[in-house]
C-alpha cells in the first residue's frame, strides 16, 4: 500500500508574496505620479512610508514562511522568496531615508555664507500640508557648519562677467532652471551661444589674454568687506528636482565682484519638510565642484 505524504502549506508565505507585490507597485506608482504627475511631496512621503511598512510586514511574513519550510517542510518557499524580492525596493528607500534622517542634522536650508546668507529674490512658497517646518535659525547654521565644514564659497580671479558665464553654463548642465535674476542685463544670453558680437574698435579687448580663475579664501568679514561685496554683484534664483525622487529644491547663486576677483556663494533649500536628508548640501557641493572644474580644470576649491 503506497503511503502519501501531504505537505502543509504556509499561509504566511503566500500572503507575504501578495503584500510584497503590493508594496512594490505602490512605491513605483507614487514615484511616477510625483516625478511626472501632480502628486504633492507630502503625499509622496506619506505613501512611501506606507509602502515601506507593507514591505517590512511582507518580509516578516516571508521569514515565518521560510521557518515553516525549514521546520516542517511546508510549501511556500518560492512565495516567500518572491516576497523578499518585491519588498527590497520599498524597504531600500525606507532604509536610505531612515539612515540619513538619523545621522544628518534636521535642517532644510544650507548656505556657503552662514553668517549673511543670500536673500531670496522671490521667497519660495509651497503648501507644507503635514510636513511643517520652522524658520532658519543661527542654531541651524551651526548644525550646517558642523555637518558640512567643506561647504564654503569660492573666490575666482577674474571679472564678474566671465565668472557669470561659467556660473550660468554649469547651472544649465546641473539641471537648474533660472527663474529670476538681478544685477545684470546680460542674463538672457546663453553662454553656449558664444561671446557677444564686438563693436568696431573692440578687437584689442577681444585679443587680450584671459585670466585663469583661482579660488582664494573669503576675506575678513568686516564692515569694509561687506560694503565692497554689496557694491557690484549678480544674484540668480533657480529651481531644481532630484533625478529619481523628483524632490524640488530652490537655489540662490550670488556673485560679488571685489577688486579683480569674483566671489560666488550658493544657497540651497528643500521646498518641503524640516529635514532635507542631506540633499541640499549635496546639490550645493556638486555644483561648486562642477564650477571649479569649469573655471579651473580641476575639482575642489
TACORQUI-V988176 format. One record per residue. N is the residue number from 0. SS is DSSP state (H for helix, E for strand, L for the rest). PHI is phi as a letter, one per 30 degrees, with the letter a starting at -180 (999 if undefined). OMEGA is omega as a letter, one per 40 degrees, with the letter a starting at -180 (* if undefined). Layout:
n/ss/phi/omega
N/SS/PHI/OMEGA
N/SS/PHI/OMEGA
//
This chain:
n/ss/phi/omega
0/L/999/a
1/L/d/i
2/L/c/a
3/L/c/i
4/L/c/i
5/L/c/i
6/L/d/i
7/L/d/a
8/E/c/i
9/L/d/i
10/H/d/i
11/H/d/a
12/H/d/a
13/H/d/i
14/H/d/i
15/H/d/i
16/H/d/i
17/H/d/a
18/H/d/i
19/H/d/i
20/H/d/i
21/H/d/a
22/H/d/i
23/H/d/a
24/H/d/i
25/H/d/a
26/H/d/a
27/H/d/a
28/H/d/a
29/H/d/i
30/H/d/i
31/H/d/a
32/H/d/i
33/H/d/a
34/H/d/a
35/H/c/a
36/L/c/a
37/L/c/i
38/L/d/a
39/L/d/a
40/H/e/i
41/H/e/i
42/H/d/i
43/H/e/a
44/H/d/a
45/H/d/a
46/H/d/i
47/H/d/i
48/H/d/i
49/H/d/i
50/H/d/i
51/H/d/i
52/H/d/i
53/H/d/i
54/H/d/i
55/H/d/i
56/H/d/i
57/H/d/i
58/H/d/i
59/H/d/i
60/H/d/i
61/H/d/i
62/H/d/i
63/H/d/i
64/H/d/i
65/H/d/i
66/H/d/i
67/H/d/i
68/H/d/a
69/H/d/a
70/H/d/a
71/H/b/a
72/L/i/a
73/L/d/i
74/E/d/i
75/L/k/a
76/H/d/i
77/H/d/i
78/H/d/i
79/H/d/i
80/H/d/i
81/H/d/i
82/H/d/i
83/H/d/i
84/H/d/i
85/H/d/a
86/H/d/a
87/H/d/a
88/H/d/i
89/H/d/i
90/H/d/i
91/H/d/i
92/H/d/i
93/H/d/i
94/H/d/i
95/H/d/a
96/H/d/a
97/H/d/a
98/H/d/a
99/H/d/i
100/H/d/a
101/H/d/a
102/H/c/a
103/L/c/a
104/L/d/a
105/L/d/i
106/L/b/a
107/L/b/a
108/E/b/i
109/E/b/a
110/E/b/i
111/L/d/i
112/L/b/a
113/L/d/a
114/L/d/a
115/L/b/a
116/L/d/i
117/L/e/i
118/L/d/i
119/L/d/i
120/L/d/i
121/L/b/a
122/L/e/i
123/L/d/i
124/L/b/i
125/L/a/i
126/L/d/a
127/L/d/a
128/L/h/a
129/L/c/i
130/L/d/a
131/L/d/i
132/L/b/a
133/L/c/i
134/L/d/i
135/L/d/a
136/L/c/i
137/H/e/i
138/H/d/i
139/H/d/i
140/H/d/i
141/H/d/i
142/H/d/i
143/H/d/a
144/H/d/a
145/H/d/a
146/H/d/a
147/L/b/a
148/L/d/a
149/L/d/a
150/L/d/a
151/L/b/i
152/L/d/a
153/E/b/i
154/E/c/i
155/E/b/i
156/E/d/a
157/L/l/a
158/L/d/a
159/H/d/a
160/H/d/i
161/H/d/i
162/H/d/i
163/H/d/i
164/H/d/i
165/H/d/i
166/H/e/a
167/H/d/a
168/H/d/i
169/H/d/i
170/H/d/i
171/H/d/i
172/H/d/a
173/L/d/a
174/L/i/i
175/L/d/i
176/E/c/a
177/E/d/a
178/E/c/i
179/E/a/a
180/E/a/i
181/E/a/i
182/L/j/i
183/L/a/i
184/L/c/a
185/L/c/a
186/L/d/a
187/L/d/i
188/L/d/i
189/L/d/a
190/H/d/a
191/H/d/i
192/H/d/a
193/L/j/a
194/L/d/i
195/L/d/a
196/L/d/a
197/L/d/i
198/L/d/i
199/L/e/i
200/L/j/a
201/L/c/a
202/H/d/a
203/H/d/i
204/H/d/a
205/H/d/a
206/L/d/a
207/L/d/a
208/L/d/i
209/L/d/i
210/L/c/a
211/L/d/a
212/L/d/i
213/L/b/i
214/L/d/i
215/L/b/a
216/L/d/i
217/L/d/i
218/L/d/i
219/L/e/a
220/L/d/i
221/L/c/a
222/H/d/i
223/H/d/i
224/H/d/i
225/H/d/i
226/H/d/i
227/H/d/a
228/H/d/a
229/H/d/a
230/H/d/a
231/L/b/a
232/E/a/a
233/E/b/i
234/E/b/i
235/E/b/i
236/E/c/a
237/E/b/i
238/E/b/i
239/E/a/i
240/E/b/i
241/L/d/a
242/L/d/a
243/L/c/a
244/L/d/a
245/L/i/i
246/L/d/a
247/E/c/i
248/E/b/i
249/E/c/a
250/E/b/i
251/E/b/i
252/E/c/a
253/E/c/i
254/E/c/i
255/E/b/i
256/E/d/a
257/E/b/a
258/L/h/a
259/L/c/a
260/E/b/i
261/E/b/i
262/E/c/a
263/E/c/i
264/E/c/i
265/E/b/i
266/E/b/a
267/E/b/a
268/E/b/i
269/E/d/a
270/L/d/a
271/L/b/i
272/L/i/i
273/L/d/a
274/L/c/a
275/L/c/i
276/L/h/i
277/L/i/a
278/H/d/a
279/H/d/i
280/H/d/i
281/H/d/a
282/H/d/a
283/H/d/a
284/H/d/i
285/H/d/i
286/H/d/a
287/H/d/i
288/H/d/i
289/H/d/i
290/H/d/i
291/H/e/a
292/H/d/a
293/H/d/a
294/H/c/a
295/H/c/a
296/L/i/i
297/L/b/i
298/L/c/i
299/L/j/i
300/L/k/*
//
